[in-house]
């Protein structure tokens, strides 16, 4: 079995609700954040294209790419 490259499309005549679009998280330099894998940190820089953040987690400086799964603003 192969995995689908895209989720199945929603048919307009379907009685079920269409899946909700995920909300993009917005972070700015200086925000305190919590990451599921790395712990507590602070946003140090944002790339110009807005695709990645540099976050200081105390023991390491990590580049987190969008859509920032597992990262939450405190």
Buried (B, 14 or more C-beta within 10 A) or exposed (E): EEEEEEEEEEEEEEEEEEEEEEEEBEBEEEBEBEBEEBEEBBBEEBEEEEEBBBBBBEEEEBEBEBEBEEBEEE
